[in-house]
Each structure stands twice: as C-alpha cells, then as structure tokens.
C-alpha cells in the first residue's frame, strides 16, 4: 500500500466517524432531517468522485439557498405548508460547517486516490520498461515490438526503403510443452533464439511475440528476398536437440508483411496479414 493509499484510508475512517454527528443532529428533525441528511450525503459523494472544488461550489449554493429560506421564515415567522422548517439558525450553522468540513475531507480523499492511481500507473510503466525482455529467449517482447514497428515505419518513410515484418509460429507448441515439460520448453526457446540470432543479420531485430511466436523486423528488405529467408529459417530451425541428446523435428509456419514507405497501416493490420499468411505457409 502506497503512502497516498494509507492517508486516504485514514481520512476515510475519519470521514465515516465525523459524518455521524450531523446525521444524528438532522435525524431528530423527522422527515425534514431525512432530506437534509440525503443532501449532505450527496455532497460528500460528489466530492469523493469529482473533487473538492465542485463539492464546495455545490455546498455553498445549497447552504445559501437553505440558509436564505430559514432566515426568511424566522424573520417573518411564517411556515412552509409542504415542508415545515424548524431548523434553528444555530443548528443550521453547525450543519453547514459540518458539510464544508466533510466535503473538504472527501475532496482530499479524491485527490489522494487520483495521485495514488497516477503513481501506480507510473510504476506499471516502469515495470513494463524493465521487463520488456523475454527471459527465455533474450529477445525483446511484444511491448517493444509495437514501438519498434512504429519507429521502423517512420525511418522507412524518411529513407524510402521497405522493411519486412516476419512472424514465425512454432507448431504443436502446447503438445511439446505437455510431453517434455517446462525445462525442455525453456531449452527449446533458448536454442531457437540462438539459431535465429546466428542466421539473421545484426541489423535485424528479433522479438518473442508470444508463447509460440517469434517476430522479426528486417530493415531494408524487399519482398523478393522473403523466400530465401524462409528457406534459411527452415534449414536451421527444424532439427532440435533435447537436453537428453535426442533429436526431434519441429514444424513451423511463417507469414510476413512488407511495409512500403508512406503506407497507412497499423501494427495490428501487419500482424493480421502475417498470421493469415502463416495459416497456409509452412516452412
């Protein structure tokens, strides 16, 4: 629990305790008191949700209207047939002060909650930044892939060179994991990542897209070279050595999207095209 959350929790307890006093006072006023209590709770709720500024503004307007009515009735010694007001000015003063104090406390709780939410969001962003590398493969993960695609598209637009986004799917991955276990699965991903690193260029960027997908960004690569890339991947990736020394044959599917400069396309569009192509393209 953050410091803001602890303070907000303490203020919430204080708010719940303090609100009992004016509620008890107006409760003794019968049906009129119920209405006053509802307005009090409504103003506190508004302050909790929207903050102290709006809560105070509405409170002052409300207190001005009610105070004017009470002052007028006591000055003229008249009564309201549909809603008799027997709240004295002294009681109203206490009631008004209580509302303002409760609204201020509720507004502060709102501020602390918002600050805590911002702090949590900032910490989440930091965590994402530091865990953006997949531990099994050493490749960056999907978080960085999306940013890298946008950066590469801007670079391609400036330089006029196309690039290829390539998606490689490990077939029957869940079966492999179920049959050989976690240790062998970690070894599989590690070896595949090593092989991909060994056959791709230093300028190519490699990612662990999800559990059974690798993604590659191949800068300055026209689509005419894609078949050569597929053949190279197939040649080096299909045979896998288990920790026991036994060899197994793996199956892969792959798809790609070739980005040409000044193309209006999103990351999700690229993934959709690559995945559609991978359904029929075994390497």
C-alpha positions in Angstrom: 0.0 0.0 0.0 1.4 3.4 -1.0 1.7 6.4 1.3 -1.2 8.1 -0.5 -3.4 5.0 -0.1 -2.6 4.8 3.7 -3.5 8.5 4.1 -6.7 8.1 2.0 -7.7 5.1 4.2 -7.2 7.1 7.4 -9.2 10.0 6.1 -12.0 7.7 5.0 -12.2 6.4 8.6 -12.3 9.9 9.9 -14.9 10.9 7.3 -17.1 8.0 8.4 -16.8 8.9 12.0 -17.4 12.6 11.6 -20.4 12.2 9.3 -22.3 10.5 12.1 -22.6 13.8 14.1 -24.5 15.9 11.6 -26.6 12.9 10.5 -27.6 12.3 14.2 -28.5 16.0 14.6 -30.7 16.2 11.5 -32.2 12.7 12.2 -34.0 14.3 15.1 -35.8 16.6 12.8 -38.1 13.9 11.3 -38.9 14.0 7.6 -37.1 17.3 7.2 -34.0 15.8 8.7 -34.0 12.9 6.2 -34.0 15.4 3.3 -31.1 17.3 4.9 -29.2 14.1 5.5 -29.6 13.0 1.9 -28.3 16.3 0.6 -25.3 16.0 3.0 -24.5 12.5 1.8 -25.0 13.6 -1.8 -22.5 16.4 -1.5 -20.0 14.1 0.2 -20.4 11.6 -2.6 -19.9 14.3 -5.3 -16.7 15.4 -3.6 -15.4 11.9 -3.4 -16.0 11.3 -7.1 -15.3 14.8 -8.6 -13.1 16.5 -6.0 -13.4 19.3 -3.5 -13.8 22.2 -5.9 -17.1 21.0 -7.3 -18.2 19.8 -3.9 -17.5 23.1 -2.3 -19.3 25.0 -5.1 -22.4 23.0 -4.8 -22.3 23.1 -1.0 -22.1 26.9 -0.9 -25.0 27.2 -3.3 -27.1 24.6 -1.3 -26.3 26.3 2.0 -27.1 29.7 0.7 -30.5 28.6 -0.6 -31.4 26.7 2.6 -30.0 29.4 4.8 -32.0 32.1 3.0 -35.2 30.1 3.4 -34.6 29.5 7.1 -33.6 33.2 7.7 -36.7 34.4 5.8 -39.1 32.0 7.7 -37.6 33.0 11.1 -37.7 36.7 10.2 -41.3 36.7 9.1 -42.4 33.9 11.5 -44.0 32.1 8.6 -44.1 28.3 7.9 -43.9 26.3 4.7 -47.0 24.1 4.4 -45.4 21.4 2.2 -42.1 21.3 4.2 -42.1 23.0 7.6 -38.6 24.1 8.6 -38.0 24.0 12.3 -34.1 24.1 12.0 -32.8 27.0 14.0 -30.0 29.3 12.7 -27.6 27.9 15.3 -28.3 24.3 14.2 -28.1 25.3 10.6 -24.7 27.0 11.2 -23.4 23.7 12.8 -24.9 21.7 9.9 -23.2 24.0 7.3 -19.8 23.9 9.0 -20.1 20.1 9.1 -20.9 19.9 5.4 -17.9 22.1 4.5 -15.5 20.0 6.7 -16.8 16.7 5.3 -16.6 18.0 1.7 -13.0 19.1 2.2 -12.1 15.7 3.7 -13.9 13.9 0.8 -12.2 16.1 -1.7 -8.8 15.3 -0.2 -9.6 11.6 -0.4 -10.4 12.1 -4.0 -7.0 13.9 -4.6 -5.1 11.2 -2.8 -6.9 8.4 -4.8 -6.1 10.1 -8.1 -2.4 10.7 -7.1 -2.2 7.0 -6.0 -3.7 5.9 -9.3 -1.1 8.0 -11.2 1.7 6.7 -9.1 0.6 3.1 -9.7 0.3 3.7 -13.4 3.8 5.3 -13.5 5.2 2.3 -11.6 3.5 -0.1 -14.1 5.1 1.8 -17.0 8.5 1.5 -15.3 8.0 -2.3 -14.7 7.0 -2.7 -18.4 10.1 -0.9 -19.4 12.4 -3.1 -17.4 10.7 -6.4 -18.1 10.3 -5.9 -21.8 12.9 -8.6 -22.4 11.8 -12.2 -22.6 13.9 -14.2 -20.1 13.9 -17.5 -22.1 15.0 -16.1 -25.5 16.7 -12.9 -24.5 14.6 -11.2 -27.3 12.5 -8.1 -26.7 8.8 -8.8 -26.2 5.6 -7.6 -27.8 5.7 -4.3 -25.8 8.9 -3.2 -27.5 7.9 -4.8 -30.9 4.9 -2.4 -31.3 7.1 0.6 -30.6 9.9 -0.7 -32.9 7.4 -1.2 -35.8 6.3 2.4 -35.5 9.9 3.6 -35.4 10.9 1.5 -38.4 7.9 2.7 -40.4 8.9 6.4 -39.7 12.5 5.6 -40.7 11.3 3.8 -43.9 9.2 6.8 -44.8 12.2 9.1 -44.5 14.7 6.8 -46.3 12.3 5.3 -48.9 13.4 1.7 -48.1 10.9 -1.1 -47.4 11.1 -3.4 -44.5 9.7 -6.8 -43.7 7.7 -7.8 -40.6 8.0 -11.6 -40.2 6.1 -13.8 -37.8 7.2 -17.4 -37.1 4.9 -19.8 -35.3 6.1 -22.9 -33.6 3.7 -25.7 -34.4 2.3 -28.0 -31.7 4.0 -26.0 -29.0 1.5 -26.9 -26.3 1.9 -30.6 -27.1 5.7 -30.2 -26.9 5.4 -28.5 -23.5 3.0 -31.1 -22.2 5.2 -34.0 -23.4 8.6 -32.7 -22.4 7.9 -30.3 -19.6 9.0 -26.8 -18.6 12.7 -27.4 -18.6 12.8 -28.7 -22.1 10.5 -25.9 -23.2 12.9 -23.3 -21.9 15.7 -25.1 -23.7 13.7 -25.1 -26.9 13.1 -21.4 -26.8 16.7 -20.7 -25.9 18.1 -22.8 -28.8 15.7 -21.4 -31.3 16.6 -17.9 -30.3 20.3 -18.8 -30.6 19.8 -20.1 -34.1 17.8 -17.1 -35.2 20.5 -14.9 -33.9 23.1 -16.9 -35.8 21.4 -16.8 -39.2 19.9 -13.3 -39.2 21.8 -10.0 -39.8 23.0 -7.9 -36.9 20.6 -5.1 -38.1 17.6 -7.4 -38.0 15.6 -7.1 -34.8 14.2 -10.1 -33.0 11.3 -10.4 -30.7 9.3 -13.1 -28.7 5.9 -12.1 -29.8 4.0 -14.5 -27.5 4.4 -18.0 -26.2 4.8 -19.8 -29.5 5.6 -16.9 -31.9 8.8 -15.1 -32.8 8.7 -11.9 -34.7 11.4 -10.3 -36.8 11.8 -6.8 -38.3 14.1 -6.9 -41.3 15.1 -3.4 -42.4 15.8 -2.5 -46.0 14.5 -5.9 -47.2 12.2 -6.1 -50.3 9.7 -8.9 -50.5 11.7 -10.6 -53.3 14.1 -12.0 -50.7 11.4 -13.5 -48.4 11.6 -17.0 -50.0 15.4 -17.1 -49.3 14.7 -16.1 -45.7 12.1 -18.8 -45.3 14.5 -21.5 -46.7 17.3 -20.4 -44.4 15.0 -20.5 -41.3 13.6 -23.9 -42.3 17.1 -25.3 -42.8 18.4 -24.2 -39.3 15.3 -24.4 -37.1 13.6 -27.7 -37.9 16.0 -30.0 -36.1 16.2 -29.6 -32.4 18.3 -31.4 -29.8 16.8 -32.2 -26.5 18.7 -32.0 -23.2 18.9 -35.7 -23.3 20.8 -35.5 -26.6 18.0 -36.9 -28.7 16.9 -35.1 -31.9 13.4 -34.1 -32.7 11.9 -32.5 -35.8 10.0 -29.3 -35.3 7.4 -27.8 -37.6 6.9 -24.1 -38.2 4.6 -21.8 -40.1 5.5 -18.3 -41.1 3.9 -15.2 -42.6 5.1 -11.7 -43.4 4.1 -8.2 -44.2 6.2 -6.0 -46.4 6.0 -2.3 -45.5 6.4 0.1 -48.3 7.1 3.8 -47.5 4.1 6.1 -46.9 1.7 3.2 -46.3 -1.2 3.8 -43.9 -1.2 0.6 -41.9 -1.3 -0.2 -38.2 0.7 -2.7 -36.2 -2.5 -4.9 -35.8 -3.0 -4.8 -39.6 0.5 -6.1 -40.1 0.0 -8.9 -37.6 -3.3 -9.9 -39.2 -1.8 -10.2 -42.6 1.2 -12.1 -41.4 -1.0 -14.5 -39.4 -3.3 -15.1 -42.3 -0.4 -15.9 -44.5 1.1 -18.2 -41.9 -2.0 -20.4 -41.9 -1.0 -21.8 -45.3 2.7 -21.2 -45.4 4.7 -24.0 -43.7 8.5 -23.6 -43.6 
